[in-house]
Amino acid sequence: MYKRKRVCLIVLFLLLLCYSMPLPVAAEQPVIYTISVNDMVTAGTAKHIQRGLILAENNGADAAVILLNTPGGLVTATLDILQAMSASNIPVITYVSPEGAIAASAGVFILINGHIAAMSPGTTCGAAMPVTMPAPGEETKAADQKTINFLAGHMKSTAGERGRPGDLAEKFVTENLTLENNEALEQGIVDLNANSLSELTDKIHGMKTRTKAGDMVMNTAGAGIKDIPMNLSEQAIDVFSNPTLAMILLMLGIYGLIIGFYSPGFYLPEVLGSICLITGLAGIGLFQGNLTAGLLILLGIGLLVAEFFAPTHGALGTGGIISIILGILFFPAEPLMPTGWFAMFKVMAFGTGVIGAVLVFIVVLGVSRLRRRKPAHGEAEFINKTGVVVEELKPSGQIKLKGEIWQAFSKNGHTIGAGEKVKVIERRGLNLIVEPTSNDLDDIT
């Protein structure tokens, strides 16, 4: 009996001891925020990445991953992105994904600036030689040497800062070098290849990197993924900062206002034109432009307005359209835009010119027709028109003519009673000289 009590006490003591011992705390799951760049790099892209990196850092994320699939984009936006990445206190991983994606031109600048850079199988990076808008009929050509040297130096500096071969990275700009994922890995442009985002997080776990906050060891195994999509403001900026759309909106705004001023009273062209003009100007302010090209556009607008208000049978209008087309063609001074974009932009410029030419033709044709018509107003406007007396003419009174009340005088001083029909034979200022119609001559007193 005593032994049983002692055994029970021992068991109870062990249970109390186990209950009082602290339980092991489960390790907190690491979190990674992702930001996708799936098209041209624009001012909206820069705003998106800047907000995403700040949000990831403030929420205690272990890292941020920028998923790249871009043919290039705007220089200023790219530089803003690089600055945001360099200022980040958490690791920023750049990852060209999915399979078949590219990080070209502006995209390769972003790729190389990652604290850790990675690529998916079947992806490509490079081709960052700056280009300029060619003249009509010419192929796209390299930008001036000053621009090439600046961007090549920036590429080399960025690569060196991340421990990547600067001399090789420089060739992306100077020689338009292109590398597929295995070549990029072998030559040290990227740190690893990964088939998926989950494989990437497992591979970089335990790797050492240095951010603005200092040296860090990556803790990303089995990390939870949180995507940061563009908000409405960033989407709007992304759309309007596209040079193609910005120039289209600008020209629609100009044409809308010209049509509205030429045919007032309808209001819709003025309203829509004003909206398009404002959004177009806002978009133009988000990318680099050529001053001379801008002046050509202003000259073209002036010539179009002059054509509408002082018709020259299309001479000024034609000059205006040519000036606008040339201005649009050479306005965007963006050396990191994809080569194919320039061809599309030229089509847009000529399309805008065609619309303007049609508009000028319609206006010139309308003015020519108006000039051939006889005047509808003036001293002869009411000659031989028939009206009705509303206030007896003795010899002055009032008549109703074309729905309007006019002061009238009987030609021979005869009295003409109310309700009788009269014919206008002369107009003297605001007074009409009338006589009875032939059917009423016998009734005149």
Residue pairs with C-beta under 8 A, 6 or more apart in sequence:
29 222
29 223
29 224
30 62
30 219
30 220
30 221
30 222
30 223
30 224
31 59
31 60
31 61
31 62
31 223
31 224
31 225
31 226
32 61
32 62
32 63
32 64
32 65
32 201
32 220
32 223
32 224
32 225
32 226
33 52
33 55
33 56
33 59
33 61
33 63
33 64
33 65
33 226
33 227
33 228
34 64
34 65
34 66
34 67
34 197
34 225
34 226
34 227
34 228
35 48
35 49
35 52
35 53
35 64
35 65
35 66
35 67
35 227
35 228
36 66
36 67
36 69
36 227
36 229
37 45
37 49
37 66
37 67
37 68
37 69
37 70
37 107
37 110
38 67
38 69
38 70
39 69
39 70
40 70
40 71
40 72
40 73
40 74
40 242
40 337
40 338
40 341
41 70
41 72
41 73
41 74
41 77
41 78
41 81
41 106
41 107
41 110
41 336
42 73
42 74
42 77
42 237
42 238
42 241
42 242
42 286
42 287
43 74
43 76
43 77
43 80
43 237
43 238
43 241
43 286
43 287
44 230
44 234
44 235
44 236
44 237
44 238
44 239
44 241
45 73
45 77
45 81
45 238
46 76
46 77
46 78
46 80
46 81
46 84
47 233
47 234
47 237
48 228
48 230
48 234
48 238
49 66
49 81
49 84
49 85
50 80
50 81
50 84
51 228
51 231
51 234
52 64
52 228
53 64
53 84
53 85
53 88
53 90
53 92
55 228
56 63
56 64
56 90
56 228
57 64
57 88
57 89
57 90
61 90
61 226
62 90
62 91
62 218
62 219
62 220
62 223
63 90
63 91
63 92
63 93
63 204
63 218
63 220
63 223
64 88
64 90
64 91
64 92
64 93
65 92
65 93
65 94
65 95
65 197
65 200
66 85
66 92
66 93
66 94
66 95
66 110
66 114
67 95
67 97
67 197
68 94
68 95
68 96
68 97
68 101
68 103
68 107
68 110
68 111
69 96
69 97
69 98
69 101
69 102
69 103
69 107
70 102
70 103
70 104
70 106
70 107
70 110
71 102
71 104
71 105
71 107
71 338
71 340
71 341
72 104
72 105
72 106
72 107
72 128
72 336
72 337
72 338
72 341
73 105
73 106
73 107
73 334
73 336
73 337
74 106
74 241
74 286
74 287
74 288
74 334
74 336
74 337
75 106
75 288
75 334
75 335
75 336
76 286
76 287
76 288
77 106
77 241
77 286
78 106
78 109
78 110
78 336
81 110
82 109
82 110
82 113
82 158
85 92
85 110
85 113
85 114
86 113
86 161
86 212
87 212
88 211
88 212
89 211
89 212
89 213
90 211
90 213
90 216
91 115
91 116
91 209
91 211
91 216
91 218
92 113
92 114
92 115
92 211
93 114
93 115
93 116
93 117
93 118
93 200
93 204
94 103
94 110
94 111
94 112
94 113
94 114
94 116
94 117
94 118
95 114
95 117
95 118
95 119
95 120
95 194
95 197
95 200
96 102
96 103
96 107
96 111
96 118
96 119
96 120
96 123
96 124
96 125
96 181
97 119
97 120
97 123
97 197
98 120
99 120
99 121
99 122
99 123
100 122
100 123
101 120
101 123
102 123
102 124
102 125
103 110
103 111
103 119
103 123
103 124
103 125
103 126
104 124
104 125
104 126
104 127
104 128
104 178
104 338
105 127
105 128
105 336
105 337
105 338
106 128
106 336
107 125
108 125
108 126
108 127
108 128
108 155
108 172
109 128
109 154
109 155
109 158
109 336
111 117
111 125
111 189
111 190
112 155
112 158
112 159
112 162
112 164
112 169
112 189
113 158
113 161
113 162
114 162
115 162
115 209
115 210
115 211
116 191
116 192
116 204
116 207
116 209
116 218
117 162
117 164
117 189
117 190
117 191
118 190
118 191
118 192
118 193
118 194
118 200
118 203
118 204
119 125
119 181
119 184
119 185
119 190
119 193
119 194
120 181
120 193
120 194
120 195
120 196
121 181
121 193
121 195
122 180
122 181
123 180
123 181
124 178
124 179
124 180
124 181
125 172
125 178
125 179
125 181
125 184
125 189
125 190
126 172
126 176
126 177
126 178
126 179
127 172
127 176
127 177
127 178
128 151
128 155
128 172
128 173
128 176
128 336
129 142
129 143
129 148
129 172
129 173
129 174
129 175
129 176
130 142
130 143
130 147
130 148
130 151
130 173
130 335
130 336
131 140
131 141
131 142
131 143
131 335
131 337
131 339
131 342
132 140
132 141
132 142
132 143
132 144
132 333
132 335
133 140
133 329
133 330
133 332
133 342
133 345
133 346
134 140
134 141
134 342
136 329
136 346
140 339
140 342
140 343
142 148
143 335
147 335
148 173
148 174
151 173
151 335
151 336
152 170
152 173
152 174
153 170
155 166
155 169
155 170
155 172
155 173
156 166
156 167
156 169
156 170
157 166
158 169
159 165
159 166
159 168
159 169
159 170
159 189
160 166
164 188
164 189
165 187
165 188
165 189
168 177
168 187
168 188
168 189
169 189
171 177
179 187
179 189
181 190
181 193
182 193
184 190
185 191
185 192
185 193
191 204
191 207
192 200
192 203
192 204
194 200
194 203
197 225
201 220
201 221
201 222
201 223
201 225
202 220
202 221
202 222
204 218
204 220
205 218
205 219
205 220
205 221
206 217
206 218
207 217
207 218
208 215
208 216
208 217
208 218
209 215
209 216
209 218
210 216
230 238
237 286
239 245
240 246
240 249
240 279
240 282
240 283
240 286
241 283
241 286
241 287
242 283
243 283
243 284
243 287
243 331
243 332
243 334
243 337
243 345
244 341
244 344
244 345
244 348
245 283
246 279
246 280
246 282
246 283
246 284
246 286
246 287
247 280
247 284
247 328
247 331
247 332
247 345
247 348
247 349
247 352
248 280
248 348
248 352
249 276
249 277
249 279
249 280
249 283
250 276
250 277
250 280
250 281
250 283
250 284
250 297
251 280
251 324
251 328
251 352
251 355
251 356
252 272
252 273
252 276
252 280
253 273
253 274
253 275
253 276
253 277
253 278
253 279
253 280
254 273
254 277
254 301
254 304
255 273
255 355
255 356
255 359
256 269
256 270
256 272
256 273
256 274
256 276
256 277
257 269
257 270
257 273
257 274
257 277
258 273
258 304
258 305
258 308
258 359
259 269
259 273
259 359
260 266
260 267
260 268
260 269
260 270
260 273
261 270
261 308
262 308
262 363
263 269
284 331
287 332
287 334
288 332
288 333
288 334
289 331
289 332
289 333
290 330
290 331
290 332
290 333
292 330
293 326
293 327
293 328
293 329
293 330
293 331
294 327
294 331
295 327
296 323
296 324
296 326
296 327
296 330
297 323
297 324
297 327
297 328
297 331
298 327
299 320
299 323
299 327
300 319
300 320
300 321
300 322
300 323
300 324
300 325
300 327
301 320
301 324
302 320
303 316
303 317
303 319
303 320
303 323
304 316
304 317
304 320
304 321
304 324
304 356
304 360
306 312
306 316
306 320
307 314
307 315
307 316
307 317
307 320
307 360
307 363
307 364
308 317
308 363
310 316
311 363
311 364
311 367
313 364
313 368
314 360
314 361
314 364
317 357
317 360
317 363
317 364
318 357
318 360
320 356
320 360
321 353
321 356
321 357
321 360
322 353
324 352
324 353
324 356
325 349
325 350
325 352
325 353
328 348
328 349
328 352
329 345
329 346
329 349
332 345
375 381
379 427
380 427
381 427
382 401
382 402
382 424
382 427
382 432
383 424
383 425
383 426
383 427
384 423
384 424
384 425
385 401
385 402
385 423
385 424
386 401
386 421
386 422
386 423
386 424
386 437
387 399
387 400
387 401
387 402
387 406
387 408
387 421
387 422
387 423
387 424
387 432
387 434
388 399
388 400
388 401
388 419
388 420
388 421
388 422
389 397
389 398
389 399
389 408
389 416
389 417
389 418
389 419
389 420
389 421
389 422
390 397
390 398
390 399
390 400
390 405
390 418
391 397
391 398
391 399
391 418
392 415
392 416
392 417
392 418
393 399
393 408
393 409
393 410
393 414
393 415
393 416
393 422
393 434
394 410
394 415
395 409
395 410
395 412
395 413
395 414
395 415
396 407
396 408
396 409
396 410
397 407
397 408
397 416
398 405
398 406
398 407
398 408
399 405
399 406
399 408
399 422
399 432
399 434
400 406
401 424
401 432
406 430
406 431
406 432
407 430
407 431
407 432
408 422
408 431
408 432
408 433
408 434
409 431
409 432
409 433
409 434
410 416
410 434
410 435
411 425
411 433
411 434
411 435
412 435
414 436
414 444
414 445
415 444
415 445
416 422
416 434
416 436
416 440
416 444
420 436
420 440
420 443
421 436
421 437
421 439
421 440
422 434
422 435
422 436
422 437
422 440
423 434
423 435
423 436
423 437
424 432
424 433
424 434
425 433
425 434
425 435
426 432
426 433
427 433
436 443
436 444
